[in-house]
Amino acid sequence: VNVSGLSMVHSYPEMPGSWELIDGLAASDDFNMACDWIENGPGSALRFKFFWNQVVWRMDEIDELAPEQGIWIPVTVSGDLLLREPDSSFEDPLWAQYALKAGGELKEL
């Protein structure tokens, strides 16, 4: 498992250094390019979500991702849901919203 710094998800697959995740949703890790894209290009700061740290699995660790392990639960969400602005600071965290939309329920850990 490898952990690294800043990454972002956004709606600009055409931004240099980006890679498309799904149609209309891309990822990148170049903060300076994102700033330039927003300040001097067609980008909007409202269409970026920033994440600090990421986990990357090696191929020999990929079994951890299997849903039957009960550690990770894959869900399908739209890019618009991922990139939407919260209505208030009291809104559930993004992961909780996904779990509820996927038909799950939240439990206290």
C-alpha positions in Angstrom: 0.0 0.0 0.0 1.3 3.4 -1.0 0.1 6.7 0.5 0.8 10.0 -1.2 -0.3 13.6 -1.0 -2.8 15.8 -2.8 -5.2 14.5 -5.5 -8.3 16.0 -7.0 -11.4 14.9 -8.9 -12.9 17.3 -11.3 -15.0 17.7 -14.5 -12.2 18.6 -16.8 -10.7 15.5 -18.5 -9.1 17.8 -21.1 -7.0 19.6 -18.5 -3.3 18.7 -19.0 -2.1 16.0 -16.7 -5.6 14.7 -16.0 -6.9 11.1 -16.6 -10.5 10.3 -17.2 -12.2 8.1 -14.6 -15.6 8.0 -16.2 -17.3 10.0 -18.9 -17.1 13.7 -17.7 -15.1 13.0 -14.5 -11.3 13.1 -14.3 -8.6 13.0 -11.7 -5.2 14.7 -11.4 -2.6 15.5 -8.9 -1.0 18.8 -10.2 -2.3 21.6 -7.9 -0.5 24.3 -9.9 -2.1 23.2 -13.1 -5.5 23.2 -11.4 -4.9 26.7 -10.2 -3.9 27.9 -13.7 -6.9 26.1 -15.2 -9.2 28.0 -12.8 -7.5 31.4 -13.0 -6.6 31.5 -16.7 -8.6 28.8 -18.4 -12.2 27.5 -18.6 -12.2 25.9 -15.1 -14.4 26.7 -12.1 -13.2 26.1 -8.6 -16.7 24.7 -7.8 -16.0 21.7 -10.1 -13.0 20.4 -8.1 -12.9 18.2 -5.0 -9.6 18.0 -3.3 -8.4 15.0 -1.3 -5.3 14.8 0.9 -3.7 11.4 0.8 -4.7 8.4 -1.3 -4.1 4.7 -1.0 -2.8 2.7 -3.9 -2.9 -1.1 -3.8 -0.3 -3.4 -5.3 -1.7 -6.2 -7.4 -0.9 -8.8 -4.7 -3.1 -6.7 -2.3 -6.1 -6.4 -4.7 -8.1 -9.1 -2.9 -8.7 -6.6 0.0 -11.0 -4.6 -2.4 -13.4 -7.6 -3.0 -16.9 -6.7 -1.6 -17.2 -10.1 0.0 -14.3 -9.1 2.4 -16.7 -6.6 3.9 -14.0 -3.9 4.1 -15.0 -1.9 1.0 -18.4 -1.5 -0.6 -18.4 -0.3 -4.2 -21.1 2.1 -5.2 -21.9 3.8 -8.5 -22.5 7.6 -8.2 -22.7 10.3 -10.8 -20.0 12.9 -11.3 -22.6 15.6 -10.5 -23.2 14.1 -7.1 -19.5 13.8 -6.4 -18.8 17.4 -7.4 -21.9 19.2 -6.0 -21.6 21.9 -3.4 -23.0 21.1 0.1 -26.1 23.0 1.1 -24.8 23.6 4.6 -22.0 22.8 6.9 -24.4 20.5 8.8 -24.8 18.1 5.8 -23.7 14.5 6.1 -20.2 13.8 4.8 -19.9 12.7 1.2 -19.3 9.0 2.0 -22.4 9.0 4.2 -24.5 10.5 1.4 -23.3 7.8 -1.0 -24.0 5.0 1.5 -27.6 6.2 2.0 -28.2 6.7 -1.7 -26.9 3.1 -2.3 -29.6 1.9 0.2 -27.3 1.4 3.1 -27.6 2.6 6.6 -25.1 4.4 8.9 -24.0 2.8 12.1 -22.0 4.3 14.9 -18.4 2.9 15.0 
